[in-house]
Amino acid sequence: MRLVRDDPQDTQKNRLYWRAILVTILGNVFLVTIKGFVAYTSGSVALYADAANSAADVVYSLMLMLGLWLAIQPPDLSHPQGHSRFEPLVGLVVAGAMAFAGYSAASASFARFQIGGLAVEPGLPSIVLIISAIIKAGMFFYISRIAKQVSSPGLEVTALDNFSDVLTSFAAFVGIIGSKYWNPLADPIAGLLVAAWIFKAVIEAVLANLGYLTGKAADENLRQKFVTAAEAVPGVICVHRIVSEYAGPQLVVDMHINVDGQLTLSESHKINDAVIDTLEAMPEVDRAYVHLEPHDWEDE
């Protein structure tokens, strides 16, 4: 009797995970260092808000490393279906770190707004923000590509956060320039906009990962994709029932198919295995359960 599901390790997939984590950690440590130093020396709260966001990024990078390490562990007796549910849990932790960064940014900006703002010299702060935006844009494209390859909600949230950081760095840049050449209040206003962008990303991340944790179903396009793939298997007459739900970042598919009722058990079993193999070869599917019924069978 088997108590743990088979789960051959995907070495290439694991390697992509660790590449994404390494890029995330190194990039965020570098950015928080230069942003924090320049924010302290220049007095810009817009840059401080951006530095707080990067500090939260460092924290979530470490959490991401731990969470993804847990998620890729093979099934065992404690988790016989695998550990993939840890990954959307990591996504929620990342969202929490982002929310704290948004709170810090909003608090500092509001305090500066109350005292009338401060004109910030745009020289070094502006250069730092431009560098930050370029680095974060590169991180977004790199990690987003890996997230699609491995179907990772944790990495998807990380990529989303990087894209948000590009926008917040731009807002902070505009605020610094505006504080010097337009009105000192431009800097704290930009800081508040940075916080707003962060909270928007938090809401999107929470909604997406809650769906993965609570058994959300596949959308209609994915369901039809599964049906089409199964009905293309020789011997399958039709699919007459399909139920799917997320168990972590990938789907569990439960499918009923009709076959010729005159086939032998061995012949039917080969069709059953072929459909399972077809479905589980799809990147969206974690595992598939297929039930065979004769074509003239009517459900009670």
Sequence and secondary structure as in RCSB ss.txt:
>XXXX:A:sequence
MRLVRDDPQDTQKNRLYWRAILVTILGNVFLVTIKGFVAYTSGSVALYADAANSAADVVYSLMLMLGLWLAIQPP
DLSHPQGHSRFEPLVGLVVAGAMAFAGYSAASASFARFQIGGLAVEPGLPSIVLIISAIIKAGMFFYISRIAKQV
SSPGLEVTALDNFSDVLTSFAAFVGIIGSKYWNPLADPIAGLLVAAWIFKAVIEAVLANLGYLTGKAADENLRQK
FVTAAEAVPGVICVHRIVSEYAGPQLVVDMHINVDGQLTLSESHKINDAVIDTLEAMPEVDRAYVHLEPHDWEDE
>XXXX:A:secstr
   S      HHHHHHHHHHHHHHHHHHHHHHHHHHHHHHHH  HHHHHHHHHHHHHHHHHHHHHHHHHHHTS  
 SSSTT STTHHHHHHHHHHHHHHHHHHHHHHHHHHHHHTT      HHHHHHHHHHHHHHHHHHHHHHHHHHHH
T HHHHHHHHHHHHHHHHHHHHHHHHHHHHHT TTHHHHHHHHHHHHHHHHHHHHHHHHHHHHTT    HHHHHH
HHHHHHTSTT  EEEEEEEEESSSSEEEEEEEEE TTS HHHHHHHHHHHHHHHHTSTTEEEEEEEEEETT    
